[in-house]
């Protein structure tokens, strides 16, 4: 047992801190985002910062790096009180932050991005390309990255872009580097490369604040972990002295004993009722064949770029396919566009909820009725407002969406509540098949558990779910069966009693290639 937070090691005065936050507070209209938070960061330490969405993590680190001004409290850097008027001011003092949303400019080169606004120039303000490329290559070589500094960023995979974003921050030689969800778009191989970069910089004396929703990463890379809830620091602890269950309990204020909703399992999936046969698209995926059973949660695993999302988009009719057939309940169906898929009872929940999945500037009500507007119109084509409000309110309650009102704008909700809204939105079509792409990306542990339980409920009702995820523990925890895709082909099918991260990764990397029939 952890004991009460006051018994946790929050600030041992005899420990030398490079950064000290003393009683920081920050509020926004109607919200106390950070409430009297104190903590210390040691020189050469990796401090993980965890908590649910809305716990105050982002506001806290934004104060540390000059994006927000604290209303109360003090920031002490190397024993000197500091007041940062901007992110540039904090950067000059030695605090750099890599935000979750990438800031790279895709239309210019690696070198230009890394040294943006700091390129070596000549007498007439012309860029010294040779010197720029030498400096860039030296930085890339330092971390054993075989890249041409002149390569345009848009030609690089997302995982490489994420690492370049971190190298851009490192190039200013900061004393403290704050990383916000740095692995959210990285495949497992790139995550390990990132950890090696972090450890090598730690050995050189750099300190890190590492924000993550993936609690497994805390134990792989951090020295200590600080937990926030409701704007407060509820405890800081050595990673060696805490378990994942301990962290979850501190984050949500309660014990989560059934994370993946295993209690919902019944007699298992039924007969195969949805078939994908011979799906191919030149250069993307080839000869994809699989069946989905009623009440089954079927996982699609693979490295980033394997073709999983492209396959899902083709099934739903967003992207074209060169050939292939779709059979639902023994009838071949034609899906040429998303409306065809919706009409057939197929739902696709995109991995990019903010860019493609939700209308952020519109209300919860408007989002939840978007796929089924025709159902709420009278014979003259006018929407029946009372019917809409009743339906939306019922779904908000059913999916435990935390909001003061169904007229609340989507952009004002936490990531977890946005994700639950997206599920609720698509449940309005009463789908026979749900394709869910990265269902918990950027979602905190409490909301994750709620989403897993909702998926279990849907499966229990007989709905088949195809789930794409780069989080192997997630797939192993919730799926009945996992298909593994490598370079556009299915290389393995793994039954629940065979689940292991090692086996799935072997199929995903193309080391093994065995397909059950």
N, C-alpha and C positions, 0 to 999 in steps of 0.2 A: 504493500500500500504506500501511496505517495504521502499521505498525511495532508494537512491543510496547506494552502499556498504560502502562508507566512513562514512555514518551515522549509520552504524551498530556498535554494541558493540564488537569491536575486542579485545581491550586490555584496560581495565580500570585500571589505574596505582594504584589506592588505593586498588584494590583487591589483596589478597595474593595468589600467584600461587606456586604450588609445582613444576611445570615444565613450563619453558618459552622457546619458540623457537623464535629467533630473526633473521629475514632476511635470512632464509635458502634457498639455491639454489643447484640444482643438475641437470646436463645434461648428456645425452648419445649421441652417434653419431647421429646427425640430429634431436635430440629431446631435448627440454628444459623441463625436467620432473617436476621439482619444481622450481618456479620462485619467489624469494624474499618473502617467506612465513613467517609471524609472527603470533603467537597466544600464549595464556596462558591456562594452565590447573589448576583449583583450587583443593585444597586438599578436598578429599571426593566427587568429582564431577564426573558425567558421561557425557562426551562430545561426542556426535555423530559426526562422520565424514562422509559426503556424497558427491557424485559427480559421474559423468559418468565414465565408464571405460576409462582409459587414462587421467583422470583429475589430477593425481599425488598423489593420496591418499596413495598407497602402497609404493611409493618411499619416501614420507614424513615420514611415520611411520618406515620404514626400517632405515632411518637416526636416528630416535629417539632411536631405539633399537640396534644400532651398526652394522646392516647388511650392510648398505651403509655409506660412508663417505661424508659429505657435502662439496661442493666446496667453499661455502661461508656461512657466518652466524655463529650463536652460539647457543648451547644448554645449558640452565641453569637449574640445578636440585637443588632445595632447596637452592637457592641463590648462588650456586657455578657453575661457568662455567665448563662444562665437555666435554671431547673428548673421544669417545668410539672407541676402535680399533677393537672390535668384539662384537657379541651378548652376549658372556660370560661376557665381561667387563660391558656391560649395565645391565645384570642380577645381577651382584654383586653390582651394584649401586642402584638396586631396580626397574628396568624397565624390565618387562617381556611381551612377545607377544605370542599369540596363533594364528597361521596361519590358513588359510582356509583349506589347505591340512593337514590332520591328520598325526602326526609323531609317533603314537603309534606302537609298535611292536606286531603284533597279536599273535605270537607264544609263548609269555611269559605272566606272570600273571598281574593282576591289580596292585598289590603292586610293582612288579619289574618295571613296566612302570612309575608309579607315582614317584618313587624314583630312576629312572635310573641314574647310576653313582654316586648315593648318598646313596646306601643301607648300613645299619649298618653292619659292618664286625668285625670278631674276630681277634685274634693274627695272624692267618695264612691266612688272607684275605678271610676267608670263610664267606658267608652271614649268619647273625643271623636271621633265618627265623621267629622265634617267635617275635622278636622285630620289624622286618619289617611289619609283619601282624598286630601287635598292633598299630603301627604308622599309617598304612593305614586305619585300621578300625576306628581309632579316627577321621581321616579326613573325611571318608565316613559318619560316624555318625553325624559329625558336620553339614552336609547338608542333613541328614535324607535319606541316600541312603543305601538300604538294599542289599548289595553285599558282596560276599565272596572275601577277598583280594587275595585268591589263584586261583580264576577263570581266565582261559585264556581269553585274550581280544577278540580272534577270535570267542568266543562263545557269545559275547554281540551284541545287535543290534546297528546300526549306531548311533542312538540318544544317547545311553548310552556312546558309545565311544567318542562322541563329548564332553559330560559333563566331562568325565574322562580327556580329553585333557586339559580342563580348570582347573580341580582340580590339575593336574600335575603342571601347572603354578602357581596356588595358593600356592602349597606346599612349594615354595621357599619364601613365605611371601613377595611379592613385594609391593612397594609403589604405583606403577602404572602398570596397566594391560591393554594391547592393545589387543582387540578382533577383528579379521578380519572375517566378515561374519559368526558369530558363530552359526547362526540358519539355515544355508543353507541346512542342511540335517536333521533337527529336525522336528518331528511332533508337532502339536500345544500344546499337553500336556507337552512335554519336554521343549518347548520354555518357557512356564510359569514357570516351575521348574527352568530353567536357570535364568530367570528374578528374581526369589526369591533369588537365590544364589548371584546374582550381587547386589541386594538391601541390603542383609545382610552384604556383604563385604563393601559396601558403608557406611553403618552405623558404621562400625569399622574404617573408615577413609581411605579406599583404593580409589584411583582415577582410572577412566577408560577412554580410548579412544575407542569408539565403532563404527566400520566401518560396514555399511550396505547399501544394495540396497533397502531394504524393508522400505519404508518411514513410514509405520504405526508403526514400532518398535521404531522409534525416539520418538514418542509421548507417547509410553508406558513406556520407560525406561530412557530416557535421560533428563538432566537438560538444557543443551544448545546444539546447533547444529552448526557446521561449514561446510560451503559449499565450495568445490573446483571446479574450472573450468580452463582448459588449464594451469595447473600447479600453479595457483594462489589461494589464499584465497580471495574469493569474498564476504565473510561476515560471521559473527558469531552472533547468536541471541539466546535469551532465547526461549525455546520450547513453553512457554506459550504465546509468542507474535508472533508466526509464524504459517502459515497453510501449509498443504501438497502442495497446488497449488503454494504457495510462493516458497517453496523449489524447486519444479520442474522447475519453471521459472528461478530461480537462477542457477540451475544445467545446464540447456540446453541453457540458454541465450535467450529463447523465451517462449511464453505461449503455453502450450499444452491443447487445449480446448476439444479435443475428444480422450481421452486416449485409449479407447477400440474400436475405429472405429465404433461406433454405427451408423454413417451416412451411412454405407454401407448396412444396413439392408433393405431388400425389402419386398417381399410378404411372406417371411418365408420359412422354409424347405419344400421340396417336398415329394414324396412317399418314403417309406422304400425300399432301393435297396441293402443293405448289412446287412446280418443276421448272428449272431453268436448264435448257438443253442446247448445246452447240454454240454458246455465246462467244463471239469473236469480234474484235476490232483491231485492225492492223496496227501493229506497233504498241498496243496497250494491253490486250488480254486475248488468250487463245483457247478455244474449245473448252469453255467452262460448262460443266455439268454438275448439278446437285439437286437434291430434293429437300423440302422443308416439311416437317411433320406438324400436325395440329398440336398446339400447346408446347411446342419446342422453342428453346432459345438456342439458335445456331450461331456460333461465333465465326467471324472471318478474321484470321490473324495474318500477320505479314509485316515486313518492314515498310517504312514510308516509301512510296513510289512503286509498291508491288502491283498496284492496279485495283485494290479493293474498292476505293471510293469511285473510281471510274466505272467499275462493274455495276455498283449500286445505282449510279446515275443513269446508266444505260438501261437497267431493268425498269427504272421509274420513268424513262422516256425523256430525261433531260438531255442526255448526250446520245448520239447515234451509235448503232452497231452495224457491222457488216453482215452478220448472219446470226441466227439463233432463234429459238422459240420459247415461249412462256406458256405454261399450262397451269390453269387454276381450276381445281375441282373437276378434273377430267375434261376441261374445255380449253382449247387453245385460244389465247386472247391476243389481241393486237394492241400494242402500246407504242404509239408514235410520239406522244408528248405527255407531260405530267397530268393533264386533265383526263386522258385516257386511263392512266394508272389510278387516279382518284376514283373515277367512275367504276372501276373494277374492284375497288376496295383495297388498293395498295397505298401505303403511306411511306414517305421517305423523310426522315428527320435528319437534316444536314449537320455536318460537323461544325459548320460556320453559322452558329445561331444568330450572331449579330449582323453579319454581312448578307446572309442568304435565307436564314430561317425565320426571322421575326421582323415586324415593322416597328422599329424602336421608337419612332416619334408618334406612334399611335397607341391607343389605350389597350388594356388587357381585353376588354370587350371586343374591340374591333379586330384584334389579332385572333381571338378564339373562334370567331364566326367566319373568318376569311375563307377557309376552304369550302364552306357549306352555306354561302349566302342565299342560294336559291331556296333552301329549306325554310328560311325565315321571311319569305315574301308572300304576300297575299295574291289573289288572282289578278290584281291590277299591277303587280310588280313592285308594290311598296313594302318596305320592311316593317314587320310587326314588332315594335320596340319592347312591349311587355314580354313577349315570347322569347326574345333575344336575352333580356336581362335575367329571366328565370333560368334559361339554359346555361348561360355563362356563370351565374352564381352557383349553380349546382356543380359545375365542373371545377370551379375554383375551390369549393369545399372538398370535392372528391379527391383532388390532387394536392390538397394541403398547401395551396399557394398563399404565402403570407403577403397581404396587401391591405391597405386601409380602405380600398374601394376598387370596384371593377373598372372604374374610369381612370385609374392610375396609369400613367404612361409606362410603357414597357422598359424604357431606358432607366427608370428610377428603381427597378427591381434588382436584387442581387442576382449573381450568375445562376445560383441554384434555382431560384424562383423563376428566372427566365427559362431555364431548361424545363422545369415542370410545366410552364405555360405552353412550351412547344409541344410537349406530350399531350397536354389537354386539348390543344388546338387540333391536332391530328386525330385524336380519339373522337372528335365530332363527326368524322366520316364513317365511324364504326368499321374500322379496317379489318380485313381478313388476314392481311400480311403487313407487318411493320418492319421497315428497314431503318435501323438506328445507327448513325455514324458517330463514333466517339461520344457516347451518351453522357459522360461525366467530365469532359475536358473543361478545366477551369472551375470545377464545382467542388465545394468543400465537403468534408467527410460526412457531416450530418445530412446534407442534401443528397449526397451520393447514396446513402443507405435508404433514404426515402424513395429515390428513383429506382433502385434495385427492387425494392418491395413492390412498387407499382408495376414494374416489368413482370415480376413473378405473378402478380394478380392477373395481369392480362394473359399470361401464358396459361394460368389455371382456368381461365374462361374459354380456352381453346384457340386463342390467337397465336399464330406462329410469328416469331421474332427473329430477324437476321440482325446480328449485332457486330459492327465493325469497331475494333478497339486496338490501340497500340499498348494498352495496359494489360500485360499478361496476367497478373494476379486477379484483375477484374474479370477477364474471360474465364479463367479457371474457376473463379468463385461462383459465377452465375450461369455459365453455359451448360447445356446438356451434351453438346458435341461441338467440335471446332474443326473448321476447314482452314488450311494454311495455304496462302498464295505466295509464290516466289516468281518475280519477273513475269507476271501476267498469267501464270498457270497454277492450277491446284497441285501442290506437291505432297500434300498429306491430309488425311482425315483422322482425327483423334477422338476416341470415345472417352466419356467421363472417367472410367476406371483406369485410363491410360494417361490422364492429364499430368504433364510436368513441363515446367518452363524450359528445361534442357531439350526435350523432344520437340516442342513447338518451335524453338529457336533453330534447331537443326533443320527442320523443314523450311522455315522462313528464310534461312541463309542458303538454301539449296544444297546443304551437305547431305541430307537424306531426301529421297523421293520415292514415296510409296503411297498409293491411293487405294483405299478400300472401295469395293463395289457392292 
